[in-house]
Amino acid sequence: MYTEKKLTTEALRKKFKNNFNLCNFSIHVGQEMLRREGGVMLHDILKKVEERVDER
């Protein structure tokens, strides 16, 4: 049975000092995606945030 990995704010929050940093980073990633790709879903933004969180 295939189960997709669930993205949770809990897992992402552990990588930031506070929620404001997580929020600002997520907004920045979402804005970049919207500029490049047009309409995107929140799920796509969260996946990209998770991918890029270690690059910052």
Backbone torsions as a table, in degrees:
resi	resn	phi	psi	omega
1	MET	NA	130.4	-179.1
2	TYR	-87.3	126.6	174.2
3	THR	-126.0	125.0	179.2
4	GLU	-76.9	141.3	177.6
5	LYS	-63.1	127.5	-179.8
6	LYS	-85.5	131.3	176.8
7	LEU	-90.1	129.9	177.6
8	THR	-128.0	150.5	177.0
9	THR	-64.8	-27.8	179.9
10	GLU	-60.1	-44.3	-180.0
11	ALA	-67.0	-39.7	-179.9
12	LEU	-72.2	-37.7	-177.1
13	ARG	-62.0	-28.2	-179.7
14	LYS	-64.1	-19.2	-176.5
15	LYS	-95.1	1.1	-178.7
16	PHE	-125.6	152.0	179.6
17	LYS	-65.3	-37.1	179.8
18	ASN	-153.8	172.6	-177.3
19	ASN	-66.1	-29.0	179.9
20	PHE	-65.7	-40.7	177.8
21	ASN	-64.5	-42.6	176.9
22	LEU	-61.4	-44.9	-179.3
23	CYS	-63.2	-47.7	-179.9
24	ASN	-62.5	-41.8	178.6
25	PHE	-63.6	-43.9	-179.8
26	SER	-64.3	-40.7	177.4
27	ILE	-62.2	-44.6	179.6
28	HIS	-60.6	-46.2	179.3
29	VAL	-62.6	-44.5	179.3
30	GLY	-62.2	-41.1	178.2
31	GLN	-63.3	-42.3	177.3
32	GLU	-61.1	-44.0	-179.1
33	MET	-64.2	-41.0	179.9
34	LEU	-64.9	-40.3	177.9
35	ARG	-63.7	-41.3	-176.1
36	ARG	-81.4	-40.7	-168.7
37	GLU	-112.9	-13.0	-174.4
38	GLY	84.8	-138.5	-177.0
39	GLY	-65.2	126.7	177.6
40	VAL	-131.2	157.3	178.8
41	MET	-94.7	153.0	179.2
42	LEU	-56.5	-39.4	178.8
43	HIS	-56.9	-41.8	179.2
44	ASP	-64.8	-39.9	179.4
45	ILE	-65.0	-43.7	179.7
46	LEU	-63.6	-38.1	176.9
47	LYS	-62.8	-43.4	-179.6
48	LYS	-67.0	-38.6	177.1
49	VAL	-60.5	-45.6	-179.7
50	GLU	-62.6	-39.0	178.9
51	GLU	-65.5	-39.9	-172.5
52	ARG	-93.0	-8.6	-173.6
53	VAL	-59.7	-34.3	-179.5
54	ASP	-81.5	-12.2	178.9
55	GLU	-82.0	-17.6	-173.6
56	ARG	-73.7	NA	NA
